[in-house]
């Protein structure tokens, strides 16, 4: 062993410990059990359709954020109490807004979300077509006598080098 090995050992052990502790707190969906298998399926489908408030592009089912775990627990508790899927969704939307849904309803407050990409695409297409038409409308300009002479000189110089 070299003299550096004893110095690196505590750092390596600390890193290994940190990685181990991180996985020890990981969640599993196995902790959420129902007496009826259809309720289990409905629960998993529902948390798959709800967005994590912290991660933004992950569902509650896939997120490991503590907020997602809290929301999974809340959904589980409400379903254990006999709440319907719609009641659970209505509660979460009332509390967190349409953002909690991967597919928010089409209403005035979400028009930009639903139709914004199409508007930007149409606007980009319009600007592109306008630029192309302007370019076609511009007449080709002939070279001036000085430019022609310079071009001839460059071509002659190129031919001499070959």
ROVEXVO-650414 format. One record per residue: residue in one letter; residue number from 1; x, y, z of N, C-alpha, C in turn. Coordinates in Angstrom, 2 decimals, m for minus. Layout:
<nodes>
+--------+-----+---------+---------+---------+---------+---------+---------+---------+---------+---------+
! residu ! num !      nu !      nv !      nw !     cau !     cav !     caw !      cu !      cv !      cw !
+--------+-----+---------+---------+---------+---------+---------+---------+---------+---------+---------+
!      a ! NUM !       X !       Y !       Z !       X !       Y !       Z !       X !       Y !       Z !
...
+--------+-----+---------+---------+---------+---------+---------+---------+---------+---------+---------+
</nodes>
This chain:
<nodes>
+--------+-----+---------+---------+---------+---------+---------+---------+---------+---------+---------+
! residu ! num !      nu !      nv !      nw !     cau !     cav !     caw !      cu !      cv !      cw !
+--------+-----+---------+---------+---------+---------+---------+---------+---------+---------+---------+
!      x !   1 !    0.84 !   m1.19 !    0.00 !    0.00 !    0.00 !    0.00 !    0.87 !    1.24 !    0.00 !
!      x !   2 !    0.34 !    2.29 !   m0.61 !    1.09 !    3.53 !   m0.66 !    0.73 !    4.39 !    0.54 !
!      x !   3 !    1.41 !    5.49 !    0.69 !    1.14 !    6.40 !    1.80 !   m0.20 !    7.11 !    1.62 !
!      x !   4 !   m0.71 !    7.17 !    0.38 !   m1.99 !    7.87 !    0.11 !   m3.19 !    7.01 !    0.50 !
!      x !   5 !   m3.07 !    5.71 !    0.51 !   m4.19 !    4.81 !    0.76 !   m4.86 !    5.08 !    2.11 !
!      x !   6 !   m4.12 !    5.22 !    3.21 !   m4.79 !    5.48 !    4.49 !   m5.57 !    6.79 !    4.49 !
!      x !   7 !   m5.14 !    7.78 !    3.73 !   m5.85 !    9.06 !    3.68 !   m7.14 !    8.94 !    2.88 !
!      x !   8 !   m7.16 !    8.09 !    1.86 !   m8.35 !    7.93 !    1.02 !   m9.39 !    7.02 !    1.65 !
!      x !   9 !   m8.98 !    6.16 !    2.54 !   m9.89 !    5.18 !    3.13 !  m11.07 !    5.85 !    3.86 !
!      x !  10 !  m10.87 !    6.85 !    4.72 !  m12.03 !    7.47 !    5.38 !  m12.98 !    8.14 !    4.38 !
!      x !  11 !  m12.43 !    8.74 !    3.34 !  m13.28 !    9.38 !    2.34 !  m14.11 !    8.33 !    1.59 !
!      x !  12 !  m13.49 !    7.22 !    1.24 !  m14.21 !    6.15 !    0.54 !  m15.30 !    5.57 !    1.43 !
!      x !  13 !  m15.00 !    5.37 !    2.70 !  m16.01 !    4.84 !    3.62 !  m17.16 !    5.83 !    3.81 !
!      x !  14 !  m16.85 !    7.10 !    3.87 !  m17.91 !    8.11 !    4.02 !  m18.81 !    8.13 !    2.80 !
!      x !  15 !  m18.21 !    8.03 !    1.61 !  m19.00 !    8.00 !    0.38 !  m19.88 !    6.76 !    0.33 !
!      x !  16 !  m19.33 !    5.62 !    0.67 !  m20.10 !    4.37 !    0.67 !  m21.25 !    4.46 !    1.67 !
!      x !  17 !  m20.98 !    5.04 !    2.82 !  m22.04 !    5.19 !    3.83 !  m23.15 !    6.12 !    3.37 !
!      x !  18 !  m22.78 !    7.20 !    2.73 !  m23.78 !    8.15 !    2.23 !  m24.65 !    7.50 !    1.15 !
!      x !  19 !  m24.04 !    6.74 !    0.27 !  m24.80 !    6.06 !   m0.78 !  m25.72 !    5.00 !   m0.19 !
!      x !  20 !  m25.26 !    4.30 !    0.83 !  m26.07 !    3.27 !    1.47 !  m27.26 !    3.89 !    2.20 !
!      x !  21 !  m27.03 !    4.98 !    2.90 !  m28.13 !    5.64 !    3.61 !  m29.17 !    6.18 !    2.65 !
!      x !  22 !  m28.71 !    6.67 !    1.49 !  m29.66 !    7.19 !    0.50 !  m30.61 !    6.13 !    0.00 !
!      x !  23 !  m30.11 !    4.93 !   m0.20 !  m30.98 !    3.86 !   m0.67 !  m31.82 !    3.28 !    0.45 !
!      x !  24 !  m31.38 !    3.44 !    1.69 !  m32.17 !    2.92 !    2.81 !  m33.48 !    3.67 !    2.95 !
!      x !  25 !  m33.52 !    4.93 !    2.52 !  m34.74 !    5.72 !    2.63 !  m35.61 !    5.65 !    1.39 !
!      x !  26 !  m35.20 !    4.88 !    0.41 !  m35.99 !    4.76 !   m0.81 !  m37.34 !    4.11 !   m0.49 !
!      x !  27 !  m38.34 !    4.47 !   m1.22 !  m39.68 !    3.98 !   m0.97 !  m39.97 !    2.79 !   m1.87 !
!      x !  28 !  m40.99 !    2.08 !   m1.53 !  m41.55 !    1.07 !   m2.42 !  m43.06 !    1.21 !   m2.37 !
!      x !  29 !  m43.70 !    0.81 !   m3.42 !  m45.16 !    0.85 !   m3.45 !  m45.76 !   m0.35 !   m2.74 !
!      x !  30 !  m44.91 !   m1.28 !   m2.33 !  m45.40 !   m2.48 !   m1.63 !  m45.99 !   m2.14 !   m0.26 !
!      x !  31 !  m45.60 !   m1.01 !    0.30 !  m46.12 !   m0.64 !    1.62 !  m47.58 !   m0.22 !    1.57 !
!      x !  32 !  m48.10 !    0.06 !    0.38 !  m49.49 !    0.46 !    0.22 !  m50.31 !   m0.76 !   m0.18 !
!      x !  33 !  m50.97 !   m1.36 !    0.79 !  m51.74 !   m2.57 !    0.51 !  m53.22 !   m2.31 !    0.78 !
!      x !  34 !  m54.05 !   m2.95 !   m0.02 !  m55.49 !   m2.87 !    0.11 !  m56.03 !   m4.30 !    0.20 !
!      x !  35 !  m57.21 !   m4.43 !    0.76 !  m57.83 !   m5.75 !    0.83 !  m58.31 !   m6.19 !   m0.54 !
!      x !  36 !  m58.74 !   m5.24 !   m1.34 !  m59.27 !   m5.54 !   m2.67 !  m58.19 !   m5.26 !   m3.72 !
!      x !  37 !  m57.82 !   m6.26 !   m4.53 !  m56.79 !   m6.03 !   m5.56 !  m57.17 !   m4.94 !   m6.56 !
!      x !  38 !  m58.45 !   m4.73 !   m6.81 !  m58.85 !   m3.68 !   m7.75 !  m58.54 !   m2.30 !   m7.16 !
!      x !  39 !  m58.63 !   m2.18 !   m5.83 !  m58.26 !   m0.91 !   m5.19 !  m56.76 !   m0.66 !   m5.33 !
!      x !  40 !  m55.98 !   m1.70 !   m5.22 !  m54.53 !   m1.56 !   m5.39 !  m54.22 !   m1.08 !   m6.80 !
!      x !  41 !  m54.88 !   m1.67 !   m7.78 !  m54.68 !   m1.27 !   m9.17 !  m55.12 !    0.18 !   m9.38 !
!      x !  42 !  m56.27 !    0.54 !   m8.82 !  m56.76 !    1.91 !   m8.95 !  m55.81 !    2.90 !   m8.29 !
!      x !  43 !  m55.28 !    2.53 !   m7.12 !  m54.32 !    3.39 !   m6.41 !  m53.07 !    3.61 !   m7.26 !
!      x !  44 !  m52.53 !    2.54 !   m7.81 !  m51.31 !    2.66 !   m8.62 !  m51.57 !    3.45 !   m9.90 !
!      x !  45 !  m52.72 !    3.25 !  m10.51 !  m53.07 !    4.02 !  m11.71 !  m53.19 !    5.50 !  m11.37 !
!      x !  46 !  m53.84 !    5.79 !  m10.24 !  m54.05 !    7.18 !   m9.85 !  m52.74 !    7.89 !   m9.55 !
!      x !  47 !  m51.86 !    7.27 !   m8.78 !  m50.60 !    7.96 !   m8.46 !  m49.69 !    8.03 !   m9.68 !
!      x !  48 !  m49.96 !    7.20 !  m10.69 !  m49.23 !    7.29 !  m11.94 !  m49.70 !    8.46 !  m12.79 !
!      x !  49 !  m50.92 !    8.92 !  m12.55 !  m51.49 !   10.03 !  m13.33 !  m51.33 !   11.38 !  m12.64 !
!      x !  50 !  m50.86 !   11.37 !  m11.40 !  m50.68 !   12.62 !  m10.65 !  m49.21 !   13.02 !  m10.70 !
!      x !  51 !  m48.97 !   14.31 !  m10.85 !  m47.62 !   14.85 !  m11.00 !  m47.03 !   15.19 !   m9.62 !
!      x !  52 !  m45.75 !   14.88 !   m9.48 !  m45.02 !   15.29 !   m8.28 !  m44.87 !   16.81 !   m8.31 !
!      x !  53 !  m45.15 !   17.45 !   m7.22 !  m45.11 !   18.91 !   m7.16 !  m43.68 !   19.45 !   m7.18 !
!      x !  54 !  m42.73 !   18.63 !   m6.79 !  m41.34 !   19.07 !   m6.74 !  m40.61 !   18.70 !   m8.03 !
!      x !  55 !  m40.79 !   17.48 !   m8.49 !  m40.04 !   16.98 !   m9.65 !  m40.58 !   17.51 !  m10.97 !
!      x !  56 !  m41.85 !   17.80 !  m11.04 !  m42.54 !   18.38 !  m12.18 !  m42.71 !   17.44 !  m13.36 !
!      x !  57 !  m41.73 !   16.61 !  m13.69 !  m41.90 !   15.70 !  m14.82 !  m41.93 !   14.25 !  m14.38 !
!      x !  58 !  m42.21 !   14.01 !  m13.14 !  m42.34 !   12.66 !  m12.63 !  m43.69 !   12.50 !  m11.98 !
!      x !  59 !  m44.21 !   11.30 !  m12.06 !  m45.48 !   11.03 !  m11.41 !  m45.23 !   10.78 !   m9.92 !
!      x !  60 !  m46.31 !   10.75 !   m9.16 !  m46.16 !   10.41 !   m7.74 !  m45.62 !    9.00 !   m7.59 !
!      x !  61 !  m45.94 !    8.14 !   m8.52 !  m45.48 !    6.75 !   m8.44 !  m43.97 !    6.65 !   m8.65 !
!      x !  62 !  m43.41 !    7.50 !   m9.48 !  m42.00 !    7.40 !   m9.81 !  m41.08 !    8.30 !   m9.02 !
!      x !  63 !  m41.63 !    9.28 !   m8.34 !  m40.80 !   10.26 !   m7.65 !  m40.33 !    9.75 !   m6.30 !
!      x !  64 !  m39.11 !   10.12 !   m5.93 !  m38.59 !    9.78 !   m4.62 !  m38.53 !   10.98 !   m3.68 !
!      x !  65 !  m39.12 !   12.09 !   m4.09 !  m39.13 !   13.28 !   m3.25 !  m40.01 !   13.03 !   m2.02 !
!      x !  66 !  m39.67 !   13.67 !   m0.94 !  m40.45 !   13.47 !    0.29 !  m41.87 !   14.00 !    0.14 !
!      x !  67 !  m42.04 !   15.05 !   m0.65 !  m43.38 !   15.59 !   m0.90 !  m44.22 !   14.54 !   m1.63 !
!      x !  68 !  m43.63 !   13.84 !   m2.58 !  m44.34 !   12.79 !   m3.31 !  m44.75 !   11.67 !   m2.36 !
!      x !  69 !  m43.87 !   11.32 !   m1.44 !  m44.22 !   10.27 !   m0.46 !  m45.38 !   10.74 !    0.41 !
!      x !  70 !  m45.36 !   12.00 !    0.81 !  m46.47 !   12.54 !    1.61 !  m47.78 !   12.49 !    0.82 !
!      x !  71 !  m47.72 !   12.85 !   m0.46 !  m48.94 !   12.82 !   m1.28 !  m49.40 !   11.38 !   m1.52 !
!      x !  72 !  m48.48 !   10.46 !   m1.71 !  m48.87 !    9.04 !   m1.84 !  m49.58 !    8.58 !   m0.57 !
!      x !  73 !  m49.02 !    8.96 !    0.57 !  m49.65 !    8.59 !    1.85 !  m51.05 !    9.20 !    1.96 !
!      x !  74 !  m51.20 !   10.45 !    1.52 !  m52.49 !   11.13 !    1.58 !  m53.52 !   10.44 !    0.68 !
!      x !  75 !  m53.09 !   10.11 !   m0.54 !  m53.98 !    9.41 !   m1.47 !  m54.35 !    8.05 !   m0.90 !
!      x !  76 !  m53.39 !    7.34 !   m0.34 !  m53.64 !    6.03 !    0.26 !  m54.64 !    6.15 !    1.41 !
!      x !  77 !  m54.42 !    7.14 !    2.27 !  m55.32 !    7.33 !    3.42 !  m56.75 !    7.61 !    2.94 !
!      x !  78 !  m56.88 !    8.49 !    1.96 !  m58.22 !    8.83 !    1.46 !  m58.90 !    7.62 !    0.81 !
!      x !  79 !  m58.14 !    6.83 !    0.09 !  m58.73 !    5.64 !   m0.53 !  m59.09 !    4.60 !    0.52 !
!      x !  80 !  m58.32 !    4.51 !    1.58 !  m58.65 !    3.59 !    2.69 !  m59.94 !    4.03 !    3.38 !
!      x !  81 !  m60.19 !    5.35 !    3.40 !  m61.41 !    5.88 !    4.00 !  m62.62 !    5.68 !    3.10 !
!      x !  82 !  m62.40 !    5.19 !    1.89 !  m63.50 !    4.93 !    0.98 !  m63.80 !    6.05 !   m0.01 !
!      x !  83 !  m62.91 !    7.02 !   m0.10 !  m63.11 !    8.11 !   m1.06 !  m62.96 !    7.56 !   m2.48 !
!      x !  84 !  m63.73 !    8.13 !   m3.39 !  m63.65 !    7.72 !   m4.79 !  m62.46 !    8.40 !   m5.45 !
!      x !  85 !  m62.13 !    7.91 !   m6.61 !  m61.03 !    8.48 !   m7.39 !  m61.28 !    9.97 !   m7.66 !
!      x !  86 !  m62.50 !   10.30 !   m8.06 !  m62.84 !   11.69 !   m8.35 !  m62.73 !   12.57 !   m7.11 !
!      x !  87 !  m63.13 !   12.05 !   m5.96 !  m63.01 !   12.83 !   m4.72 !  m61.55 !   13.11 !   m4.37 !
!      x !  88 !  m60.71 !   12.11 !   m4.56 !  m59.28 !   12.28 !   m4.28 !  m58.69 !   13.32 !   m5.23 !
!      x !  89 !  m59.01 !   13.20 !   m6.52 !  m58.48 !   14.15 !   m7.52 !  m58.99 !   15.55 !   m7.23 !
!      x !  90 !  m60.28 !   15.69 !   m6.92 !  m60.85 !   17.00 !   m6.61 !  m60.17 !   17.63 !   m5.40 !
!      x !  91 !  m59.88 !   16.82 !   m4.39 !  m59.20 !   17.32 !   m3.20 !  m57.80 !   17.84 !   m3.56 !
!      x !  92 !  m57.06 !   17.06 !   m4.33 !  m55.70 !   17.47 !   m4.69 !  m55.69 !   18.69 !   m5.60 !
!      x !  93 !  m56.64 !   18.77 !   m6.53 !  m56.72 !   19.94 !   m7.42 !  m57.11 !   21.17 !   m6.62 !
!      x !  94 !  m58.03 !   21.02 !   m5.68 !  m58.43 !   22.16 !   m4.85 !  m57.25 !   22.66 !   m4.02 !
!      x !  95 !  m56.43 !   21.75 !   m3.58 !  m55.31 !   22.11 !   m2.71 !  m54.08 !   22.60 !   m3.48 !
!      x !  96 !  m53.77 !   21.96 !   m4.63 !  m52.53 !   22.26 !   m5.35 !  m52.74 !   22.84 !   m6.74 !
!      x !  97 !  m53.95 !   22.90 !   m7.20 !  m54.24 !   23.44 !   m8.52 !  m54.12 !   22.37 !   m9.60 !
!      x !  98 !  m54.39 !   22.77 !  m10.83 !  m54.38 !   21.85 !  m11.96 !  m52.98 !   21.30 !  m12.24 !
!      x !  99 !  m51.96 !   21.92 !  m11.68 !  m50.59 !   21.49 !  m11.92 !  m50.36 !   20.05 !  m11.48 !
!      x ! 100 !  m51.12 !   19.59 !  m10.50 !  m50.94 !   18.24 !   m9.98 !  m51.38 !   17.18 !  m10.98 !
!      x ! 101 !  m52.11 !   17.59 !  m12.00 !  m52.60 !   16.66 !  m13.03 !  m51.67 !   16.67 !  m14.23 !
!      x ! 102 !  m51.37 !   15.49 !  m14.77 !  m50.59 !   15.44 !  m16.00 !  m51.40 !   15.94 !  m17.18 !
!      x ! 103 !  m52.67 !   15.75 !  m17.16 !  m53.55 !   16.22 !  m18.24 !  m54.60 !   17.14 !  m17.64 !
!      x ! 104 !  m54.26 !   18.42 !  m17.43 !  m55.23 !   19.34 !  m16.84 !  m56.41 !   19.55 !  m17.78 !
!      x ! 105 !  m57.58 !   19.89 !  m17.24 !  m58.75 !   20.09 !  m18.09 !  m58.58 !   21.33 !  m18.97 !
!      x ! 106 !  m59.29 !   21.32 !  m20.09 !  m59.25 !   22.48 !  m20.98 !  m60.23 !   23.51 !  m20.43 !
!      x ! 107 !  m59.68 !   24.62 !  m19.98 !  m60.49 !   25.73 !  m19.47 !  m59.68 !   27.01 !  m19.66 !
!      x ! 108 !  m60.28 !   28.17 !  m19.50 !  m59.55 !   29.41 !  m19.80 !  m58.18 !   29.54 !  m19.15 !
!      x ! 109 !  m58.02 !   29.06 !  m17.94 !  m56.72 !   29.20 !  m17.28 !  m55.66 !   28.25 !  m17.84 !
!      x ! 110 !  m56.07 !   27.25 !  m18.62 !  m55.10 !   26.31 !  m19.19 !  m55.05 !   26.38 !  m20.72 !
!      x ! 111 !  m55.72 !   27.36 !  m21.32 !  m55.70 !   27.48 !  m22.79 !  m54.27 !   27.59 !  m23.32 !
!      x ! 112 !  m53.45 !   28.43 !  m22.68 !  m52.08 !   28.63 !  m23.15 !  m51.30 !   27.32 !  m23.08 !
!      x ! 113 !  m51.53 !   26.54 !  m22.04 !  m50.84 !   25.26 !  m21.89 !  m51.22 !   24.30 !  m23.00 !
!      x ! 114 !  m52.50 !   24.25 !  m23.35 !  m52.97 !   23.32 !  m24.36 !  m52.71 !   23.81 !  m25.79 !
!      x ! 115 !  m52.92 !   25.10 !  m26.04 !  m52.86 !   25.61 !  m27.40 !  m51.60 !   26.41 !  m27.71 !
!      x ! 116 !  m50.81 !   26.74 !  m26.70 !  m49.59 !   27.53 !  m26.89 !  m48.63 !   26.93 !  m27.90 !
!      x ! 117 !  m48.32 !   25.63 !  m27.80 !  m47.38 !   25.06 !  m28.78 !  m47.87 !   25.19 !  m30.22 !
!      x ! 118 !  m49.17 !   25.01 !  m30.45 !  m49.71 !   25.13 !  m31.80 !  m49.62 !   26.58 !  m32.30 !
!      x ! 119 !  m49.86 !   27.52 !  m31.39 !  m49.77 !   28.94 !  m31.77 !  m48.34 !   29.29 !  m32.14 !
!      x ! 120 !  m47.37 !   28.84 !  m31.33 !  m45.96 !   29.12 !  m31.63 !  m45.54 !   28.46 !  m32.94 !
!      x ! 121 !  m45.99 !   27.24 !  m33.19 !  m45.67 !   26.55 !  m34.43 !  m46.24 !   27.30 !  m35.63 !
!      x ! 122 !  m47.50 !   27.73 !  m35.53 !  m48.13 !   28.47 !  m36.63 !  m47.43 !   29.81 !  m36.85 !
!      x ! 123 !  m47.09 !   30.51 !  m35.78 !  m46.39 !   31.79 !  m35.90 !  m45.02 !   31.59 !  m36.54 !
!      x ! 124 !  m44.29 !   30.56 !  m36.14 !  m42.98 !   30.28 !  m36.73 !  m43.11 !   29.95 !  m38.21 !
!      x ! 125 !  m44.11 !   29.17 !  m38.58 !  m44.35 !   28.85 !  m39.98 !  m44.68 !   30.09 !  m40.80 !
!      x ! 126 !  m45.52 !   30.96 !  m40.23 !  m45.88 !   32.20 !  m40.91 !  m44.64 !   33.07 !  m41.14 !
!      x ! 127 !  m43.81 !   33.24 !  m40.12 !  m42.61 !   34.06 !  m40.25 !  m41.63 !   33.46 !  m41.25 !
!      x ! 128 !  m41.51 !   32.13 !  m41.28 !  m40.63 !   31.48 !  m42.23 !  m41.12 !   31.70 !  m43.66 !
!      x ! 129 !  m42.41 !   31.53 !  m43.90 !  m42.96 !   31.73 !  m45.24 !  m42.79 !   33.17 !  m45.68 !
!      x ! 130 !  m43.00 !   34.10 !  m44.76 !  m42.83 !   35.52 !  m45.09 !  m41.40 !   35.84 !  m45.47 !
!      x ! 131 !  m40.45 !   35.27 !  m44.75 !  m39.03 !   35.50 !  m45.05 !  m38.67 !   34.90 !  m46.40 !
!      x ! 132 !  m39.20 !   33.73 !  m46.70 !  m38.92 !   33.10 !  m48.00 !  m39.51 !   33.93 !  m49.13 !
!      x ! 133 !  m40.73 !   34.43 !  m48.96 !  m41.36 !   35.24 !  m50.01 !  m40.61 !   36.54 !  m50.23 !
!      x ! 134 !  m40.13 !   37.16 !  m49.16 !  m39.35 !   38.40 !  m49.31 !  m38.05 !   38.13 !  m50.07 !
!      x ! 135 !  m37.44 !   37.01 !  m49.77 !  m36.18 !   36.67 !  m50.44 !  m36.42 !   36.44 !  m51.93 !
!      x ! 136 !  m37.54 !   35.80 !  m52.26 !  m37.86 !   35.57 !  m53.68 !  m38.19 !   36.87 !  m54.39 !
!      x ! 137 !  m38.79 !   37.82 !  m53.69 !  m39.21 !   39.09 !  m54.30 !  m38.03 !   40.01 !  m54.59 !
!      x ! 138 !  m36.92 !   39.83 !  m53.90 !  m35.75 !   40.69 !  m54.12 !  m35.12 !   40.33 !  m55.47 !
!      x ! 139 !  m34.87 !   41.34 !  m56.32 !  m34.23 !   41.05 !  m57.61 !  m32.75 !   40.73 !  m57.41 !
!      x ! 140 !  m32.26 !   39.88 !  m58.28 !  m30.84 !   39.54 !  m58.25 !  m30.05 !   40.77 !  m58.71 !
!      x ! 141 !  m29.02 !   41.11 !  m58.01 !  m28.21 !   42.26 !  m58.39 !  m26.99 !   41.78 !  m59.17 !
!      x ! 142 !  m26.74 !   42.43 !  m60.27 !  m25.56 !   42.11 !  m61.07 !  m24.31 !   42.64 !  m60.38 !
!      x ! 143 !  m23.20 !   42.01 !  m60.70 !  m21.93 !   42.47 !  m60.15 !  m21.52 !   43.77 !  m60.83 !
!      x ! 144 !  m20.90 !   44.62 !  m60.06 !  m20.37 !   45.86 !  m60.65 !  m19.11 !   45.51 !  m61.46 !
!      x ! 145 !  m18.66 !   46.47 !  m62.26 !  m17.47 !   46.23 !  m63.08 !  m16.26 !   45.94 !  m62.20 !
!      x ! 146 !  m16.13 !   46.63 !  m61.09 !  m15.00 !   46.42 !  m60.19 !  m15.08 !   45.01 !  m59.57 !
!      x ! 147 !  m16.27 !   44.56 !  m59.22 !  m16.44 !   43.23 !  m58.63 !  m16.13 !   42.15 !  m59.67 !
!      x ! 148 !  m16.53 !   42.38 !  m60.92 !  m16.23 !   41.41 !  m61.98 !  m14.72 !   41.30 !  m62.22 !
!      x ! 149 !  m14.07 !   42.43 !  m62.22 !  m12.62 !   42.44 !  m62.42 !  m11.93 !   41.70 !  m61.28 !
!      x ! 150 !  m12.37 !   41.94 !  m60.07 !  m11.79 !   41.27 !  m58.89 !  m12.03 !   39.76 !  m58.96 !
!      x ! 151 !  m13.23 !   39.35 !  m59.38 !  m13.56 !   37.93 !  m59.51 !  m12.68 !   37.28 !  m60.58 !
!      x ! 152 !  m12.52 !   37.95 !  m61.70 !  m11.66 !   37.41 !  m62.76 !  m10.22 !   37.25 !  m62.27 !
!      x ! 153 !   m9.75 !   38.22 !  m61.50 !   m8.40 !   38.17 !  m60.96 !   m8.24 !   36.97 !  m60.02 !
!      x ! 154 !   m9.23 !   36.76 !  m59.14 !   m9.18 !   35.64 !  m58.20 !   m9.21 !   34.31 !  m58.93 !
!      x ! 155 !  m10.04 !   34.19 !  m59.94 !  m10.12 !   32.95 !  m60.72 !   m8.81 !   32.70 !  m61.46 !
!      x ! 156 !   m8.21 !   33.74 !  m62.01 !   m6.93 !   33.60 !  m62.72 !   m5.84 !   33.16 !  m61.75 !
!      x ! 157 !   m5.83 !   33.74 !  m60.55 !   m4.83 !   33.36 !  m59.54 !   m5.01 !   31.91 !  m59.11 !
!      x ! 158 !   m6.23 !   31.47 !  m59.01 !   m6.52 !   30.09 !  m58.61 !   m6.07 !   29.13 !  m59.70 !
!      x ! 159 !   m6.32 !   29.48 !  m60.96 !   m5.91 !   28.62 !  m62.07 !   m4.40 !   28.51 !  m62.18 !
!      x ! 160 !   m3.68 !   29.59 !  m61.87 !   m2.22 !   29.57 !  m61.93 !   m1.63 !   28.65 !  m60.86 !
!      x ! 161 !   m2.27 !   28.59 !  m59.72 !   m1.75 !   27.76 !  m58.61 !   m1.98 !   26.28 !  m58.88 !
!      x ! 162 !   m2.99 !   25.94 !  m59.65 !   m3.30 !   24.52 !  m59.92 !   m2.34 !   24.04 !  m60.93 !
+--------+-----+---------+---------+---------+---------+---------+---------+---------+---------+---------+
</nodes>
